[in-house]
Amino acid sequence: MVREKVKVSTRTLQWKCVESRTDSKRLFYGRFILSPLMKGQADTIGIAMRRALLGEIEGTSITRAKSEKIPHEYSTIVGIQETVHELLMNLKEIVLRGNLYGIQNGSICIKGPGYVTAQDLVLPPSVEIVDNTQHIAILTEPIYFCIELQIERHRGYHIKTPNNFQEGSFPIDAVFMPVRNTNYSIQSYRNGSEKEEILFLEIWTNGSLTPKEALHEASRNLIDLFIPFLHAEEENLHLENDWYKVTLPLFTFHDRLTKLKKNQKEMALKYIFIDQLELTSRTYNCLKRSNIHTLFDLLNKSHEYLMKMEHFHIEDVKHILNILEKKKFATYLPKNKL
């Protein structure tokens, strides 16, 4: 059991996992409670968490299949039991886990007869298969089955559109949501003269995340969304003043970060994770291996420290600086241009 204390008024909120189970490789279940809450707070948190769990967590999915031998989506291929449409639906159901940015490529290339399953996928190093036994196709004749795949990481549900169809290339409705379902319920009780509440939260995931990981990710994303409101009174928000449009000149990483740190809000930076910076896979993995998980961790490392990391180059430093500029972390930059 893990407990985390958060101060709300004079109360100390406590949360814990009261049930956790694995029904299959692609179905995890977790049940959590949060208490004590004042009347009405359980509904506020429950609604927000349910929307964040279903809509704000990113997942990895196959979004396109390519093959010159397939004329159209509703055709059949000699030697394959499934129609092309059934094949695409099976690819849609493949559950992947990974940290990648941009569009990555994968493939399947196998000779029949035999069964084609998820274990036959050739994927980028940053992507893993959750369930190798997931069915893709049955080859009934000694044919070569080769198909190229496009893999992306996003959130929500993306529906293929007619203008996305190209000859020999077929978009796939992508389900990026690791959380398959979530419910919450409320139990009220009296504590002396006060009425208090307990929030019960149930989470089902597809195996790419555990329910506890999903709860953490959703909570972090909610915090990120509300951080701007925390600084509403601190900043003089005049649209005519464009001081926040900082032009970052190319000088040393150490000098740049020294100026950034002068105005950084420590607690806010700790809630901005490097996952959100859209780094390349190599840069992201280098930082992770060095225990750099948040923007706060990154801003507290020197240029020399970064350059000593294995496989880290000056191009990675420039890439990180460009990301900071692109993301407009205005709250943490000085008002005077650097």
C-alpha positions in Angstrom: 0.0 0.0 0.0 1.3 3.4 -1.0 0.1 6.6 0.8 0.5 10.1 -0.4 -0.4 13.1 1.8 -1.8 16.3 0.3 -2.9 19.2 2.4 -6.4 20.5 1.8 -7.5 23.0 4.5 -6.8 21.4 7.8 -7.3 17.8 6.5 -4.8 15.3 5.4 -6.0 13.3 2.4 -4.9 9.7 2.1 -5.2 7.4 -0.9 -4.5 3.7 -1.3 -5.0 0.8 -3.7 -7.6 -1.5 -2.1 -7.7 -4.0 -5.0 -5.4 -4.9 -7.9 -5.5 -7.8 -10.3 -4.4 -8.9 -13.7 -7.3 -10.6 -15.6 -5.2 -11.1 -18.8 -2.1 -9.6 -20.5 -4.5 -7.0 -22.0 -6.7 -6.3 -19.0 -5.5 -4.9 -15.7 -7.8 -3.7 -12.9 -7.3 -1.5 -10.0 -9.5 0.1 -7.3 -8.4 3.1 -5.3 -9.9 5.2 -2.5 -9.3 8.8 -1.5 -10.4 10.3 1.8 -11.5 12.2 3.9 -13.2 14.7 1.5 -15.6 17.4 2.4 -19.1 17.2 0.9 -19.0 17.8 -2.9 -15.3 17.3 -3.3 -15.5 13.6 -4.3 -17.7 14.5 -7.3 -15.3 17.3 -8.3 -12.3 15.0 -8.2 -14.1 12.0 -9.6 -15.4 13.8 -12.7 -12.0 15.4 -13.4 -10.0 12.2 -12.9 -12.4 10.1 -15.1 -12.1 12.6 -18.0 -8.3 12.8 -17.6 -7.9 9.0 -17.4 -9.9 8.5 -20.6 -8.8 11.5 -22.6 -5.4 12.9 -21.4 -3.2 9.8 -21.3 -1.1 9.0 -24.4 -0.7 5.6 -25.9 1.0 4.0 -28.8 -0.8 2.4 -31.8 -0.5 1.3 -35.4 -2.0 4.0 -37.6 -1.3 2.9 -41.2 -0.6 -0.3 -43.2 1.2 -0.3 -46.6 1.4 -2.9 -49.2 1.6 -2.6 -53.0 -0.1 -6.0 -53.4 -3.3 -4.8 -51.8 -5.6 -3.0 -54.3 -8.2 -1.7 -51.8 -9.5 -2.2 -48.2 -12.3 -4.6 -49.1 -10.3 -6.9 -51.4 -9.0 -10.4 -50.6 -5.5 -11.8 -51.0 -4.9 -15.4 -52.3 -3.4 -17.5 -49.5 -4.7 -15.4 -46.6 -7.8 -16.5 -44.8 -8.8 -13.0 -43.7 -10.0 -10.2 -45.9 -7.9 -7.0 -46.0 -10.5 -5.3 -43.8 -10.3 -8.0 -41.2 -6.5 -7.8 -41.3 -6.6 -4.0 -40.6 -9.0 -4.6 -37.8 -6.7 -7.1 -36.2 -3.8 -4.7 -36.5 -5.9 -2.0 -34.8 -6.3 -4.3 -31.8 -2.5 -4.8 -31.3 -1.6 -3.3 -27.9 1.8 -1.6 -27.9 3.8 0.1 -25.1 6.5 2.7 -25.8 7.9 6.2 -25.7 8.4 7.6 -29.2 7.9 10.9 -30.9 6.8 11.5 -34.4 6.0 8.7 -36.8 8.0 5.5 -36.6 8.0 2.5 -39.0 7.5 -1.2 -38.4 6.8 -4.2 -40.5 5.7 -7.8 -40.8 7.4 -10.2 -43.3 6.7 -13.9 -42.9 6.3 -17.0 -45.2 3.3 -19.2 -45.0 1.5 -21.4 -44.4 1.1 -20.6 -40.7 -0.3 -18.2 -38.2 0.7 -14.5 -38.1 0.6 -13.1 -34.6 1.9 -10.0 -32.8 5.3 -11.7 -32.1 6.0 -11.4 -35.9 6.0 -7.6 -35.8 9.3 -5.9 -36.3 9.2 -2.7 -34.3 11.4 0.3 -33.3 13.6 -0.3 -30.2 11.4 2.1 -28.2 8.2 0.1 -28.8 7.2 -3.2 -27.0 4.4 -5.7 -27.7 2.1 -6.2 -24.7 0.7 -9.5 -25.8 2.7 -11.6 -28.4 -0.2 -14.0 -28.9 -2.6 -11.4 -30.5 -3.9 -12.8 -33.8 -3.2 -11.0 -37.1 -3.8 -13.5 -39.9 -3.8 -17.1 -41.1 -1.7 -17.9 -44.2 -3.1 -21.0 -45.9 -0.6 -21.2 -48.7 3.2 -20.9 -49.0 3.1 -17.2 -49.9 5.3 -14.3 -48.6 3.2 -12.0 -46.4 4.9 -8.6 -46.2 3.4 -5.4 -45.0 4.8 -2.0 -43.7 3.4 -0.4 -40.7 3.2 3.2 -39.4 3.3 3.7 -35.6 2.5 6.8 -33.6 2.0 8.0 -30.0 -1.0 10.2 -29.3 -4.0 10.5 -27.1 -7.7 9.8 -27.6 -9.3 8.1 -30.6 -8.4 9.0 -34.2 -10.8 8.1 -36.9 -9.5 7.5 -40.5 -10.7 10.0 -43.0 -11.4 9.4 -46.8 -8.7 11.8 -47.9 -6.2 9.8 -46.0 -6.4 6.9 -48.4 -3.6 6.4 -50.8 -2.8 3.7 -53.3 -1.5 0.7 -51.4 -1.6 2.6 -48.1 -4.5 2.2 -45.7 -5.1 4.3 -42.5 -6.3 2.5 -39.4 -8.6 3.8 -36.8 -6.2 4.3 -33.9 -7.2 3.8 -30.2 -4.4 5.5 -28.3 -6.2 5.2 -24.9 -4.5 2.9 -22.4 -7.5 3.2 -20.1 -10.4 1.0 -21.4 -12.9 2.1 -18.7 -13.1 3.9 -15.4 -15.8 4.4 -12.9 -16.1 6.3 -9.6 -18.5 6.1 -6.7 -18.9 8.0 -3.5 -19.6 6.9 0.1 -20.8 9.5 2.6 -20.5 9.3 6.4 -20.6 11.5 9.4 -17.5 12.5 11.4 -19.0 14.2 14.4 -21.1 17.1 13.2 -19.4 17.1 9.8 -20.4 15.1 6.7 -17.5 13.6 4.9 -17.0 11.5 1.7 -14.8 8.7 0.4 -14.1 8.5 -3.3 -13.8 5.1 -4.9 -12.1 5.0 -8.3 -12.0 1.9 -10.5 -9.6 1.7 -13.5 -9.3 -0.9 -16.3 -6.3 -0.7 -18.6 -5.2 -2.5 -21.7 -1.9 -3.7 -20.2 0.4 -1.0 -21.7 0.0 0.8 -18.3 -1.0 -0.5 -14.9 -4.0 1.2 -13.2 -1.6 2.8 -10.7 0.6 4.2 -13.5 -2.5 5.5 -15.3 -3.7 7.2 -12.2 -0.3 8.9 -11.8 -0.2 9.9 -15.4 -3.7 11.4 -15.4 -3.0 13.3 -12.1 0.2 14.7 -13.6 -1.6 15.8 -16.7 -4.3 17.5 -14.7 -1.7 19.4 -12.7 0.0 20.6 -15.9 -3.3 21.9 -17.2 -4.0 23.9 -14.0 -0.4 25.3 -13.5 -1.1 28.5 -15.6 -3.8 29.5 -13.2 -1.4 29.3 -10.2 0.6 32.1 -11.7 -2.4 34.3 -12.8 -1.9 36.8 -9.9 1.9 36.7 -10.2 2.1 37.8 -13.8 0.9 41.0 -15.3 -0.9 39.6 -18.3 -1.1 42.4 -20.8 -1.4 41.0 -24.4 0.2 44.1 -25.8 3.4 43.3 -23.9 5.4 40.6 -25.8 8.2 40.3 -23.3 7.4 36.5 -23.1 8.4 36.1 -26.7 12.0 35.4 -25.9 14.6 35.1 -28.6 17.2 32.6 -27.4 20.6 33.4 -28.8 23.1 30.7 -29.5 25.5 30.8 -26.5 26.5 28.2 -24.0 24.0 25.9 -22.5 25.3 26.7 -19.0 24.8 30.5 -19.4 21.3 30.0 -20.8 20.2 27.7 -18.0 21.8 30.0 -15.4 19.5 32.8 -16.5 16.5 30.5 -16.7 17.0 29.3 -13.2 16.9 32.9 -11.8 13.1 33.0 -12.3 12.2 29.3 -12.1 9.3 28.2 -10.0 10.7 25.1 -8.4 7.5 23.3 -7.6 6.0 23.9 -11.0 9.1 22.7 -12.8 9.0 19.4 -10.9 5.6 18.7 -12.5 6.8 19.3 -16.0 8.2 15.9 -17.2 10.6 15.5 -20.1 8.0 13.2 -21.7 6.2 16.4 -22.6 9.1 18.1 -24.3 8.8 16.1 -27.6 12.5 15.1 -27.5 13.9 12.6 -30.0 14.0 9.0 -28.7 17.8 9.1 -28.3 17.9 12.3 -26.4 14.9 11.2 -24.2 16.6 7.9 -23.4 20.0 9.6 -22.6 18.3 11.9 -20.1 16.2 9.0 -18.5 19.3 6.9 -18.0 20.9 9.8 -16.1 17.8 10.1 -13.8 16.7 13.3 -15.4 12.9 13.0 -15.4 11.5 16.6 -15.1 12.3 20.0 -16.4 13.5 20.9 -12.9 16.1 18.1 -13.1 17.2 19.2 -16.5 17.6 22.9 -15.5 19.8 21.9 -12.6 22.4 20.1 -14.7 25.4 21.8 -16.2 26.5 21.8 -19.8 29.5 19.7 -18.7 27.4 17.2 -17.0 25.2 16.7 -20.1 28.1 16.4 -22.4 29.6 13.6 -20.3 26.5 11.5 -20.7 26.9 8.5 -23.0 25.7 9.0 -26.6 24.9 12.7 -25.8 26.1 15.3 -28.3 26.1 19.1 -28.8 23.2 18.7 -31.3 21.2 17.3 -28.4 21.9 20.4 -26.4 20.7 22.7 -29.3 17.7 20.5 -29.7 16.7 20.9 -26.0 17.1 24.7 -26.2 14.9 24.9 -29.3 12.3 22.8 -27.5 12.4 25.2 -24.5 11.9 28.2 -26.9 9.1 26.4 -28.9 7.2 25.4 -25.8 7.4 29.0 -24.5 8.1 28.3 -20.9 7.5 32.0 -20.3 6.9 31.5 -16.6 10.4 30.5 -16.0 12.2 33.0 -18.4 13.3 36.5 -17.3 11.2 39.4 -18.5 14.1 41.1 -20.2 15.3 39.5 -23.4 18.4 37.3 -23.0 
